[in-house]
Amino acid sequence: MNTPDSLLLLRDALRAFAAERDWEQFHTPKNLAMALAGEAGEVIEHFQWLTPEASAALSTGQREEVALELADVLLYLVRLADVLDIELADAARRKLAINAARYPAEKARGRHEKYDKL
């Protein structure tokens, strides 16, 4: 069975959402990238002054707030990729392969250094 990729379904839903509102005119790569950065900043705000332990133990309410901010990041990311005609899942798979080559498990396991310092 061949099921559609969920990112492609999301992309199509976002296209329709923007078209219904005549927002394509505002969805330039610059504007979408800026909106994406702003939403990522809103995710960061939830963790800014938390300890590592507190950041891993969010309340149900905090988790819901973070979930909605992450959704905003995802939506802008998917829309930006669409406007730039980038198939996001394919790009992510390519990047994962690049990172696997840069960070071989036998060298990188348990280490935080950048690939050129391993």
CYANA upper distance limits for C-alpha pairs under 8 A (distance plus 0.5 A):
  4 PRO  CA      8 LEU  CA      7.45
  4 PRO  CA      9 LEU  CA      7.40
  5 ASP  CA      9 LEU  CA      6.92
  6 SER  CA     10 LEU  CA      6.60
  7 LEU  CA     11 ARG  CA      6.49
  7 LEU  CA     78 VAL  CA      7.91
  7 LEU  CA     88 LEU  CA      8.21
  7 LEU  CA     89 ALA  CA      7.77
  8 LEU  CA     12 ASP  CA      6.65
  9 LEU  CA     13 ALA  CA      6.72
 10 LEU  CA     14 LEU  CA      6.64
 10 LEU  CA     78 VAL  CA      8.10
 11 ARG  CA     15 ARG  CA      6.68
 11 ARG  CA     78 VAL  CA      6.53
 11 ARG  CA     79 ARG  CA      6.94
 11 ARG  CA     82 ASP  CA      7.25
 12 ASP  CA     16 ALA  CA      6.79
 13 ALA  CA     17 PHE  CA      6.59
 14 LEU  CA     18 ALA  CA      6.59
 14 LEU  CA     75 LEU  CA      8.08
 14 LEU  CA     79 ARG  CA      7.16
 15 ARG  CA     19 ALA  CA      6.56
 15 ARG  CA     79 ARG  CA      8.10
 16 ALA  CA     20 GLU  CA      6.50
 17 PHE  CA     21 ARG  CA      7.13
 18 ALA  CA     22 ASP  CA      6.48
 18 ALA  CA     23 TRP  CA      5.41
 18 ALA  CA     24 GLU  CA      6.38
 19 ALA  CA     23 TRP  CA      6.67
 19 ALA  CA     24 GLU  CA      6.81
 23 TRP  CA     27 HIS  CA      6.95
 24 GLU  CA     28 THR  CA      8.17
 26 PHE  CA     31 ASN  CA      7.48
 27 HIS  CA     31 ASN  CA      6.62
 27 HIS  CA     32 LEU  CA      6.39
 27 HIS  CA     80 LEU  CA      8.35
 27 HIS  CA     83 VAL  CA      8.01
 28 THR  CA     32 LEU  CA      6.57
 28 THR  CA     80 LEU  CA      8.49
 28 THR  CA     83 VAL  CA      7.81
 29 PRO  CA     33 ALA  CA      6.41
 29 PRO  CA     80 LEU  CA      6.55
 29 PRO  CA     83 VAL  CA      7.30
 29 PRO  CA     84 LEU  CA      7.54
 30 LYS  CA     34 MET  CA      6.66
 31 ASN  CA     35 ALA  CA      6.63
 32 LEU  CA     36 LEU  CA      6.50
 32 LEU  CA     76 TYR  CA      6.72
 32 LEU  CA     77 LEU  CA      8.35
 32 LEU  CA     79 ARG  CA      7.98
 32 LEU  CA     80 LEU  CA      6.24
 33 ALA  CA     37 ALA  CA      6.73
 33 ALA  CA     76 TYR  CA      8.16
 33 ALA  CA     77 LEU  CA      8.37
 33 ALA  CA     80 LEU  CA      7.37
 34 MET  CA     38 GLY  CA      6.71
 35 ALA  CA     39 GLU  CA      6.69
 35 ALA  CA     76 TYR  CA      7.44
 36 LEU  CA     40 ALA  CA      6.68
 36 LEU  CA     72 ASP  CA      8.31
 36 LEU  CA     73 VAL  CA      6.14
 36 LEU  CA     76 TYR  CA      5.90
 36 LEU  CA     77 LEU  CA      6.97
 37 ALA  CA     41 GLY  CA      6.73
 38 GLY  CA     42 GLU  CA      6.98
 39 GLU  CA     43 VAL  CA      7.02
 39 GLU  CA     69 GLU  CA      7.05
 39 GLU  CA     70 LEU  CA      8.38
 39 GLU  CA     72 ASP  CA      6.81
 39 GLU  CA     73 VAL  CA      6.08
 40 ALA  CA     44 ILE  CA      6.91
 40 ALA  CA     69 GLU  CA      8.14
 40 ALA  CA     70 LEU  CA      8.13
 40 ALA  CA     73 VAL  CA      6.55
 41 GLY  CA     45 GLU  CA      6.80
 42 GLU  CA     46 HIS  CA      7.53
 42 GLU  CA     69 GLU  CA      7.12
 43 VAL  CA     47 PHE  CA      7.89
 43 VAL  CA     66 VAL  CA      6.70
 43 VAL  CA     69 GLU  CA      6.18
 43 VAL  CA     70 LEU  CA      7.17
 44 ILE  CA     48 GLN  CA      6.39
 46 HIS  CA     62 GLN  CA      8.34
 46 HIS  CA     66 VAL  CA      7.51
 47 PHE  CA     55 SER  CA      6.56
 50 LEU  CA     54 ALA  CA      6.13
 50 LEU  CA     55 SER  CA      6.17
 51 THR  CA     55 SER  CA      6.58
 52 PRO  CA     56 ALA  CA      7.00
 53 GLU  CA     57 ALA  CA      6.97
 54 ALA  CA     58 LEU  CA      6.99
 58 LEU  CA     62 GLN  CA      6.12
 58 LEU  CA     63 ARG  CA      6.30
 59 SER  CA     63 ARG  CA      6.58
 60 THR  CA     64 GLU  CA      6.77
 61 GLY  CA     65 GLU  CA      6.82
 62 GLN  CA     66 VAL  CA      6.67
 63 ARG  CA     67 ALA  CA      6.43
 64 GLU  CA     68 LEU  CA      6.81
 65 GLU  CA     69 GLU  CA      6.91
 66 VAL  CA     70 LEU  CA      6.53
 67 ALA  CA     71 ALA  CA      6.62
 68 LEU  CA     72 ASP  CA      6.84
 69 GLU  CA     73 VAL  CA      6.91
 70 LEU  CA     74 LEU  CA      6.67
 71 ALA  CA     75 LEU  CA      6.53
 72 ASP  CA     76 TYR  CA      6.73
 73 VAL  CA     77 LEU  CA      6.54
 74 LEU  CA     78 VAL  CA      6.52
 75 LEU  CA     79 ARG  CA      6.59
 76 TYR  CA     80 LEU  CA      6.46
 77 LEU  CA     81 ALA  CA      6.68
 78 VAL  CA     82 ASP  CA      6.68
 78 VAL  CA     88 LEU  CA      7.70
 79 ARG  CA     83 VAL  CA      6.70
 80 LEU  CA     84 LEU  CA      6.70
 81 ALA  CA     85 ASP  CA      6.44
 81 ALA  CA     86 ILE  CA      5.35
 81 ALA  CA     87 GLU  CA      7.26
 81 ALA  CA     88 LEU  CA      6.77
 82 ASP  CA     86 ILE  CA      6.43
 82 ASP  CA     87 GLU  CA      7.80
 86 ILE  CA     91 ALA  CA      7.87
 87 GLU  CA     91 ALA  CA      6.76
 88 LEU  CA     92 ALA  CA      6.55
 89 ALA  CA     93 ARG  CA      6.70
 90 ASP  CA     94 ARG  CA      6.75
 91 ALA  CA     95 LYS  CA      6.66
 92 ALA  CA     96 LEU  CA      6.58
 93 ARG  CA     97 ALA  CA      6.82
 94 ARG  CA     98 ILE  CA      6.84
 95 LYS  CA     99 ASN  CA      6.62
 96 LEU  CA    100 ALA  CA      6.57
 97 ALA  CA    101 ALA  CA      6.88
 98 ILE  CA    102 ARG  CA      6.73
 99 ASN  CA    103 TYR  CA      6.25
100 ALA  CA    104 PRO  CA      6.20
100 ALA  CA    105 ALA  CA      8.25
102 ARG  CA    115 TYR  CA      6.05
103 TYR  CA    107 LYS  CA      7.28
103 TYR  CA    108 ALA  CA      5.98
103 TYR  CA    115 TYR  CA      6.28
104 PRO  CA    108 ALA  CA      6.41
105 ALA  CA    109 ARG  CA      5.75
107 LYS  CA    118 LEU  CA      6.93
108 ALA  CA    112 HIS  CA      7.91
108 ALA  CA    113 GLU  CA      8.36
108 ALA  CA    115 TYR  CA      8.48
108 ALA  CA    118 LEU  CA      7.28
113 GLU  CA    117 LYS  CA      6.38
113 GLU  CA    118 LEU  CA      6.79
114 LYS  CA    118 LEU  CA      7.24
